[in-house]
Structures are given as C-alpha cells and as structure tokens.
Amino acid sequence: MKRLRIVEVGPRDGLQNEKAAIPIDAKRAFIARLVAAGLKDIEVGAFVRPDRVPQMAGSDELARSLPEVPGVTYWGLAPNLKGAERAAASGMRALAVFTAASETFSVRNANTSIAESLAGLRDVAGFAQREKMKLRAYVSTCFICPYEGVIAPAKVAEVSQALLEMGVSEISIGDTLGAAVPEQMEAVFGTLLKLAPASAWAGHFHDTRGRALDNVLASMELGIGIFDASAGGLGGCPFAPGAAGNLATERLVERLDALGVETGVDLKTLSLAAPPLEALLGHPLPGRRHA
C-alpha cells in the first residue's frame, strides 16, 4: 500500500475528553495548523448539547468561522437530526455519526440501545442525503467492551450492515478500550470486507496498551487504507474505564514515513500543531513529538 488517508480527530474526539474548555480562537488556530501540515480530513467539532459535552460548546460558531480550503473536508459529529440540522446551518458539508457494537456500552455511553441508536441515525442519514452531505460513522467497542468482554465479529458486521443500508459511505471501526491485538484485525475486518470493499472501512485505535500502531499495520495488510488519529495523542473515552489516549497522528505519520507510505502530511509541520494547547490544557500531551 503506497498511500493512506488520515482522518484527524483531535479537535473533536481529542478535545472533548479534556477537562479544560478550549477557547474557540485556540481551536481555530489548532485546525489551521493541522491544515498547514497537509491533513485533508479534520473533525472540528460536535453538534451536541453543551450541558452534555461542554468542551464542544461553540462548535456552531467555530464551523462558521473556518475558511474554505481546496481539498480539505471539515467533519462535524452529529448524534441526532437536530445536531445534523445545526451542523448544516453552520456551513458543515460532512457529518459523522456514532453507535456501538456492544449493547451495554451503547446504553452506558448514549443511554440508548443499539436498535434505538440506529433508528435515530436513519433520520440523520436521510437528512445528509437530501442535503448532499458526506456521511461517515463510528462504531465503538468493535473488539473488546469494558462491560461485555470480547465482541463477536458477527455483531460488528450486523451493526455495520445497518449503517451501509442507510447510506453511510465510510465506517470507522473502533478499539475503544485500546485493548485489541493485531490477531483480531483479520477476524473483524475479514468479516467486514465481505460486506463492502476496503474503501468503506477505517480503523480507529486507542493506544492504551501501546498496540495501536501494530493494529494499524495488521489492518493495512488486509487492505484497510483509512485511519483516525489525534494530534498530540489527545483524547480517549470517558465512558470506557481505563481507556485513554487516541493514536497520536505524529506517531502514525512517523511510522508510515519510515515505511515509505504516503499520507500527504508533513511531519515537521504536524509536530508544531498540538504543543501550543498544552498551556491551555494544563498538562503535557501524551503523544507530543518534538520538532
């Protein structure tokens, strides 16, 4: 595989799990630095209730203020139809939605069953189609659930099939606990590749146990060519006990550069993107790479 696509999730998935609220100007500057590094897909905010996720307050204002850059797609997380309508009204042209492969996790994370979650996402998918918006989905706990243990690949496939049928074009398969191992990639992605080609699937690996890059490489061997990552290693999952740390975009690009795999991202410029946030967050970034 000569080229991979990276979906940068730091401004949303990363920052929403921080205790400190980052000012909109600082978020805008962060996103600008990510664009300067060559990232073409950036998740910039979440159109959710501010009392539920206060770190994402102001996503509407942020979205309206982002400059159009040729070739760059800004993604906004929309958990329901109201969120999707807010995103569209703010100028967003690409939506992300989420569900889970674990029933217990879905209830703990979103206070809804998987079936109820999918029913709500059909409304979002219909809206996205009418508005000609891009649509991708995250499926959490696709390998191991903190409450149910190992998740059967057939369950991941069942949820993914429902998403494909409603028109989702790209599904991000998540190792939410950060406990998956490379040997599990073939079982899960091998099952999913029977449903849709590799271009429909992305990997979203947390680095809790230091295996995220190993899981990326194992997925690449199966033909997966899209991976989510977070600059500076920002973020984790507050609803998954013990899970902390998205795969740092810097670590991913560094490894891919060493393998001769193109990403379109300049590592030196990327290394400058996240460090200015440290003073605002009040702690060092776990995945920081010094330029």
N, C-alpha and C positions, 0 to 999 in steps of 0.2 A: 504494500500500500504506500503510495507516494505522497498523498496529501490527505489531511484530516481537517475537519471543521470543528472549531471550538465554540461552544456557547458559554459566554461569560455570565455568571450568575451572581457575582459579588455584590453589585449594587442593590440587589433584591434579596436573594436567598442568604447572602452573606450578612448584610447589614440588618436584616430583620431579626436576626437572632442575637444581636448585640444589646446590652443593657442601655447603652448610651444612644440617645437620639441624635442623628447627624443632621446638621442644617442643610437645607436644600441647595444652597450655593456650594457647599462642600461636596454634595453628591454630584452636582452638575460638573464640577471640576474633575472629580474622580472619573466620571463617564468620559469626559473629554480626553483624559489621559489614556484611558483604555482604547478609545478610538484612534488616538495618535499611535498607539502600539500596533495597530493593524487588526484589532478584533472587529469582526463584521456582524456578530450576533451578540447583543448585550441585553440582559434582562435588567430593566431600570427601576421597576417599582411594582407595587401590588395595590390593586384597587379593592381594598378590604376595609372593614370597619376600623377606624383609628383606636377605638377602645379595646379591640381585639389584638391588633398589631400596631402599637403606637409608633414604632420605628418607621412604618410605611406611610404615616400621615404626610400629606402634601404631595403624594405621587401624581395627582392631577396637575398641580402647578408645575412640578418638575417636568412632566411629559410635554406640557405646552411650551416649555422654555428650551427644549432640546433642538439644536439645529439639525436640519436635514443634511445628511452626508451620503453622497452616492455610494451605493453598495452596502451601507450599514442598516441593519434592522434592529430597532428597539422593541423589546418584548415587554409586555405587562402581564402580571399574574391577575387573573380574574376568576374568583371562586364561584361566581354565580352570574345570572343575567344582569343584575343591577351593576355589578362590577364591570362586566363587559361593556355595558352602555356608558359607564363613566369613562372607561378607557378610550372608547371610540370618540366620545365628546372631547377628550383631551388630545386628540390627534394621533392616538396609537393605531397602528395598522397591523399589529401582530399580537396575538393573545396566547397565554399559557394557562392551562387548567391543571387540576391535580385530583388524584384519587389514590387508592391503595389496593394492594393485593391481599392485605390482612384485614379481616373483619374487625378484630379487636382494635388494631391500630387506627382504622378509619373512625371508629367510634371515639377513641381517646383523642385523636388529632382534630377531627372535624365535627364530632358529635352527630355523626350520621352513618348509616350503614353503607356498604358499597353500592347496593342497588339504588338507594336514595341518592347517593352521590352521582351515580351515572345518570339518573333521571334528570337531575339538575344540570348536568353538563350537556345534555342534549339540547337544552334551551340555549346555552352558550354557543354550542356548535352551529345551531341553526342561525343564530344572530351573526356569527362570524361569516358564514356562507353568504348571507344576504348582504353583508357589508363588505364582502370580498377581502376579509382579513385572514392573515395566516393564522394557523392554529396548531399548537403542539401541546402535549400532555405529559405530566409527570405521574408515574406510578410508584408510590413509595413501598418499602418493605417487600421487594421482589425476590429477595434471597433469604433473609433472616428477619424475623419480627421479634422485638423485645418481649412480647407477651405470648406469642404462639410458637416461637421457635422457627425451624426451617419451613419455608413456604414452598409448596409444590409448584413446579414449573407450569403445570396444567392450570393452576389458579391464576398465575400471571398471564397466561395465554387467554384465559376466559375474559379477564378484565380488559386486556389489550384488544381483543377481538371486538368487544363492545365499543371501544373508542374508535377503532378503524371504521366500523359500520356507521358511526355518526359523523364521519368525515375528518377526523384528526389525521393529519398527514405525517406527524413525527411524534414518536412516543419515547420519552426518556425513562429508562429502566433504572430504578434507584436501589442502591445498597444503603439504606437509611441508617442502619446501625453501624456501618463500617466494619462489619464482621465477615463479609463474604470472602471467599478464596478463589483463586483462578480456576480451580477444578469445577466450580459451579457455573462458570460462564457458558460452557458448552451445553450444559443441561438446560439453562434458561434461554439463552439466545438461540440455541439449536432448535428449541421448540417454537420460538417466536418467528424464526426465519421461514418456518413452514406457513406462516400466516401472511407475511409480507416481505418484500426484499430488504436488504440491509439498509437501504436509504431511508427506511421508515423508523429505524431504531437508533437510540442514543444511549450512552452509558453515563450514569450519574453516581459516582463512587465517593463515599466518605472515607477519610483516611485514619479512622480511629485506631486501627491496629497496624497502620503502615503498609497496607496491601493495595491501596488504590491504584498505583502505577502498575503493579503486577496484574491487576484486573483489567486495566486498560489494554495492556499488551496481549493478554489472553483473548480479549474481545476483538482486538484488531485481527488476530489470526483467524477469526470466524467471519471477517469482512465488515465488522462494525467500524464506521468511519466518522462518527459524531460523538463528542464527549463534552459534558458540562464540567466547568471548573470555576474556581472563585479566586480572584486575585488576592494574594496575601494569605490564602487559606482561610479567608473569612467564613464564618458561619458553621452551622451544624444543624441539629434538630432538637428543639427544646422539648418535644413530645416523646423523644426516644431516650430513655435514661442511659447515660454513659456514652452517647454518640456526640462527638464534637469534631469539627474540622472537615470542611469540604476539601477536596483535592485542590491544592494550590495551582493556579494557572501557570505560575512561573516554573514549578516543578514539572508540569506536564510538557510545556514548551521546551524546557531544557532537555528532557529525555527524548522527545521527538526530534529535536535538532540533532542530537547525537546519533540518532538512527537514520538521519537523512530524510525524515518525513516532513513535508512542507505543511505549514499552518498559516503562513501569511503574517505571522506575528513576530515582531522584533523583540527579542528577549531583553535587551538592554533598556529599551524604552518601557517595556512592560514592568521591569523591576522598579521603575520610578512611580508607578501608578498608585499603589496601595500605601506605601510608607507615610505619606502626609496625613493619613487618617489616624495614625497611632496616637497622636496627641489628643485628638477628639474622643477616641475610644477609651483612652486611659490605660492601655496595655499594649505590649508588643504583638505584632501579627505572627501567628504560628508558622505561616508559610512564606514569610518575607525572605526575599533573596536580594542581597546587596549588589548593586550595580558595579 
